Amino acid sequence: MHITFRQIHIFQSVASHLSYTKAAEVMFLTQPAVSMQIRQLEENVGLALFEVMGKSLYLTSAGEEFMLHCNRIMQDFSDAKRAIESLKSFKSGKLKITVASTANYFSARLLASFLHIHPDIQVSLNVTNREFLINELKNNDCDLLIMGKPPADIEVNATPFIENPLVVIAPPNHPLGKEACISVQRIASESMVVRELGSGTRFAIERFFRSKDLTLNVGAEMSATEAIKQAVSAGLYLGIVSRHSIEQELETGRLIELDVADMPIIRHWYLVHRKGKKLTPIAHAFCDFLLDEANIREAIHS
């Protein structure tokens, strides 16, 4: 059936008033124009929708059934219009964000602040490793990503918005904890527990040591920052993690940050999406919020 919204509107008006004349007046049309539209509609449907008995117009059984579905169609269309208008004003809607596991330590707080401003927005937050981040990006499965080094083999828009300092951590009773300006050479002689090969953090650490003509002494590899912190706290090895991930441990004294020359290793967190992706108003608002928050932090610490 090839039915237009105009025909549905005219049909509903005629069915409501049970009069071609009254429907024409209400819709500012001529009666012949209304009759023609109903005739075309009945031809498309393949059944009579109205019948005339005496001087009165009635809906046929097909007309009554068609009226039920027209009401549903128009209600769905009205709901869709309201939903789209709501999205335009980002009063409500959904935002799907994927973040690197280490970024979750600060991104959850930022997201909570954003939702405080826009409480009606529904957010899906997926915390994962770099491999899955890249897959999400390739498959265009999320609105925005927060990650470290953006991939070189995918066309993306990547905006750095906050520093990600990598620092050396140790248990509170470690001998190096009392020393100042520890040389990188001294750190290189210690066994380290670090992220697995392929992670952005591991890449940045190894690049830093190579720039000093040193080799990273890997005692253990772990796929999660939480596991690294637990291992270091237990006295297994030293570790290198994002400073963002150890705020609570530093406050409670479970871990300490060593004072190492030429450190921290400064990386950045990036706000990333596929190049050409049409961001929703909500996604645009979240991008602006993150950049504003980053500027505020920079101003406080400058």
N, C-alpha and C positions, 0 to 999 in steps of 0.2 A: 504493500500500500504506500502510495506517495501522498502523504498528508502534511499540510503545512500548519504552523501555529496559528496563522490567520484563520484558517478553516476551523480549527478547534475553538478559537475564541468566538467565531460567529455561531458555530454549532451550540456552544454553551449558552450564548445569549438567547438564541431561538428556543432552546430547551428550557431555559429558565423562565422565559416569558410566555412560551407556547404561542408565539406570534411573530411572523416575519416582519410585520409593520413595526411592532414595538422594538424588536431587535435592531431594525434599521435605524430607528430614531436614536436609540441609546448609543449605537456605534457610529452615528453620523454617516450612514450609507443610504443608498437608495434601496427600496424593496427589491427591485429586479437584481441588484448586485448581490443582496443576501440570498435570494432564491438561487441564483446561478452558483454561488459558492456551496450551498447545501447540495445542489444537484451534482456538482463535481465531486463533493465528498462522498455522496452515496454511490456514485459510479466507482470511486476508488475502493470503498468498503465492499461493494458488491451486494449490498442489502439496503432496503429502505429504512431510514432512521426516523421518519415522521409519517404519520398518516392523518388524513382529514376525514372527519365524520361530522356531517352536517356543516356547521360553520366553525367547528372547533378543531384545533390541531393537537395531536397526541404523539408521544414517543412510542415507537414500536418496541417490541422486546429487544431487538437489536440496538435500537436507539438508547434504551435504558442501560444495556450492558456497555455500550460505547461511552455513555456519559460517565459511568463509574471509572473507566480507564482514563478518560480525558481529565477528570478531576485529579486523579493520581498523577498524571503527567504534569499538569500545571502546578500541582503542589510540589512535586520534585523539582520542577524548573524554578519555582519561587525559592525553595530551599537552596538550590544551587546558586542563585543570584545572591542570596544573603551570605552564603559561605564565601563566595568570591569577593564580595564587598568587605567582608571581615578580614580576608587575607590581604586585601589592598591596604587596609588600615592597620594590619598586624595586631588587631585586638585579640585574635585567636588564631589557631592553626597549629601546624606541626613543624618541628625543626629536628632534623636528623644529623647528629654530629658524631664523628669518629675521632678519637684522640689516641696518641701514643700512650702506652702504659705509664711512663714517667710523667707525662703532662697532666695526668689525672689528678696529681697532688694539688695543682693550682686551678685547673680548668673547672673542677667541680665547684669550687668556691665562686669563681667568676660566673658560672652558669646559675648558681643560686642567687647571686646579686641581680643577674639579668631577669630571672623569673620573678624576683620581688617587684621589678618595675613592670613586667608583663605577665601577670599571674595566670592569665587564661591560655597561654601558649603551652602546648604539649611538646615535651622534648624527649627524644630517644638518644641516649648517650652510650656509645659503644667504645670500650677501652680495650685496646689490642696491641699486638706487636707490629713491627715495621712491615713484615711480609703481608699481613692481612690489611694493613693500611694501604699498601700499594694495590692490592686486589680491589679494595673498596673504590680506590681512585680509578682504576682501569674500568671497572664495571659501572661507574657512576652511581654507586649505591647509597651515597649520602649527600647531604647539602654542603657540608664543610668538614674539613679535617684540620686538626692541630697536630703538627708533627715537627721533627727536627729537619734534617737536610731533605729538601724536596727531591723527588726522583728526576734524573736527567733524561730518561727515555719516554716521558709522558709530558704532553703539553699542558702546563698548569699555570694558574695565576697564584703566586706565592708571595705573601706579605709578611715580613718579619715584624713581630709586634712585642716581643719581650725577650730579654736575655735569658739564657739557660747556662748558668755557670756550673762546670764540672769540678768537683773538689775531691781531695783525698780524705777518706774517713778512717778512723781507727777506734778501737775500744778505749774507754776512758783511762785505763791503766797502762796504755802503751808508752814506752820510753820516749818516743818521738813527740809525744804530746806536750812535753815541757820545753821543746826546742823551738826557736824562731828562725824564720827564713831558711827552712830545710832545702838543700839543693835537690834538683830533679834527679841528679845522678844517685843521690842517696835513696830516693824513692824507687828508682829503677832497680836497685839491688834487692828490694823487698818483693816477696811473692804477693801477687794481687789477685783478688777475686773480681771479675769483670763480667759485663754482658757478653752474650754469645756472638760469634762471628755473624756479620750481616746486619747487626743492629747499628743505628746511627751513632749511638754513644760509643760503641766499641771502635767504630771507624774514626771518630774524632780523637779518641785517646791514642790510638796507634799512630795517627798522623802527627799528633803533638810530640810523641816520643821520637818519631823519626826525624822531626825538625830539630831535635836536640842530639841527633846521631846516637840515640839510645834505643834499646829494645825493651818492650813491655814484658815483664816477667810474669806470665800468667800462671797462677797457681790453681785457679778453678774458674770455670765458666758457668754462669747461671742465666736463665732466661727471664728473670724478673728482678726488679730493683729490691723488692721486699726480701727476696731470698739473699741477695748480696748484703743487705743491712743486717739480717739475722746472722749471717756467717761472720761478718766483721765484729758484731757485738759479742759473739761467742769466742772471739780471739783467734779465729782461723787464719785470716790474712788481713792486709789492708785492702781498701776498696776505693773505687772512683765512681761517684754517682752525681746526679744533679743535686745542687744545693736545695732546690725546691722540694726534694723528696725527703729531707732529713730535718725539717723544722721541729717536729715533735721530739725526735730523738735528741736533738741538741738541747731543747728545753728541759727534757727529763734527765739528761746526762747519760743516756745509754750509749751515745756515740759522741766523738769529738771530731772537729775539722782540723786537719793539720795545716800549719802555716808553711806552705811550700812556695819557694821562689818561682816566679813566672806563672803562677797559677792564681786563680782558677783558669781552666780552659774555657774560653767564652764561645759558646754556641748561641743559636737563637731558636726560638720557637716560631714556626710559620703558620699562618692561616692560609689554607690551601683549598682550591677547588679546580675542577677541570676547566681548561681554557674554553670559552664559548658557552659555558653553563649559564643558564638563565636563573639567577638567584631570586628567590621569593623575597617579598618585602621583609619577612621575618628574618631571613638569612642576612639581608643587607643591614637590618637593625642590629643583629648580633655582631656582625663585622665592625660596625661603627662603635658599638659598645666596647668591644675588646680593644680597639685602637685608642679609644678615649681613656680606658683604664690604664693602658700601657703608658700613655703620655702623662697621666697623673702620677704613676709610680716613678717615672723618669724624673719628673719635676721634684718629687719628694726627695729622691736620692741624689739629686745634682747639687 
